[in-house]
Amino acid sequence: MRQNDTVARLGGDEFIILLSDLGKIEFVAGVAKVILGSLREPFVFADHKINSHASRGIAVYPDDCEDIDSLLKKSDMAMYAVKTQGRNNYKFFSNVIN
């Protein structure tokens, strides 16, 4: 992540990544692909291999919403759309509603 990005644990197994000043929406997909790639390989912890799978929902401010609550809600809707389609991928909210 970049210096001005924010990563936070929302609760349980949910995390939020806030990307600011990207310039182009296409860069968000690039970041999502990098995260996907980094989670493909198992983590080794105390001689145990741990496989991780993640579903990412992406909402864009101000295109998809007007406030933080809507941003979280719409990214959550996009994440659940990914989960229903097999997990371990990402989806933009704008693609969920179309």
C-alpha positions in Angstrom: 0.0 0.0 0.0 1.0 3.6 -0.5 1.9 6.0 2.3 -1.5 7.8 2.0 -3.7 4.7 1.8 -5.5 3.3 4.9 -5.9 -0.4 5.8 -8.2 -1.2 8.8 -9.9 -4.2 10.3 -13.6 -3.6 10.4 -14.3 -6.7 12.5 -14.0 -10.5 12.3 -12.6 -11.3 8.9 -13.5 -8.0 7.2 -11.0 -5.4 6.3 -11.2 -2.0 4.6 -8.7 -0.5 2.3 -9.2 3.2 1.5 -7.3 4.3 -1.6 -7.1 8.1 -2.2 -5.9 10.2 -5.1 -5.6 7.4 -7.6 -6.3 9.5 -10.6 -7.9 6.8 -12.7 -10.5 4.2 -11.7 -8.5 1.5 -13.6 -5.8 1.8 -10.9 -8.3 0.3 -8.4 -8.6 -2.9 -10.4 -4.8 -3.1 -10.5 -4.5 -2.8 -6.8 -7.2 -5.5 -6.4 -5.3 -7.8 -8.7 -2.1 -7.3 -6.8 -3.9 -8.2 -3.5 -5.4 -11.3 -5.2 -1.9 -12.4 -6.3 -0.4 -11.8 -2.9 -3.0 -14.0 -1.3 -2.7 -16.9 -3.7 0.3 -18.4 -2.1 -0.2 -20.0 1.3 1.2 -18.4 4.4 3.6 -20.4 6.5 3.1 -20.0 10.2 4.8 -22.3 12.8 5.5 -24.9 10.0 1.9 -24.9 8.9 0.7 -23.8 5.5 -2.4 -21.6 5.7 -4.4 -20.9 2.6 -6.3 -17.7 2.4 -9.2 -16.7 0.1 -10.6 -13.2 -0.1 -13.6 -11.6 -1.7 -13.3 -7.9 -2.4 -16.1 -5.5 -3.0 -15.2 -2.1 -4.4 -17.2 1.1 -4.2 -16.0 4.4 -5.5 -16.6 7.8 -4.0 -18.3 10.0 -5.2 -19.4 7.9 -8.2 -21.3 5.2 -6.2 -22.2 7.1 -3.1 -22.4 10.4 -1.2 -21.1 9.5 2.3 -19.0 6.9 4.2 -22.0 4.8 5.3 -23.1 4.4 1.7 -19.6 3.6 0.6 -19.3 0.8 3.2 -22.8 -0.5 2.3 -22.2 -0.6 -1.4 -18.7 -2.1 -1.1 -20.3 -4.8 1.1 -23.0 -5.5 -1.5 -20.3 -5.9 -4.2 -18.3 -8.2 -1.9 -21.4 -10.5 -1.4 -21.9 -10.6 -5.1 -18.3 -11.9 -5.4 -19.0 -14.5 -2.8 -22.1 -15.8 -4.6 -20.0 -16.2 -7.8 -17.2 -18.3 -6.3 -15.1 -16.1 -4.1 -11.5 -15.1 -4.3 -12.1 -12.3 -6.8 -13.2 -8.7 -6.8 -16.2 -6.8 -8.1 -17.1 -3.1 -8.5 -20.4 -2.0 -7.1 -21.2 -0.4 -10.5 -21.1 -3.9 -12.0 -23.4 -5.3 -9.4 -26.3 -3.0 -10.2 -26.0 -3.4 -14.0 
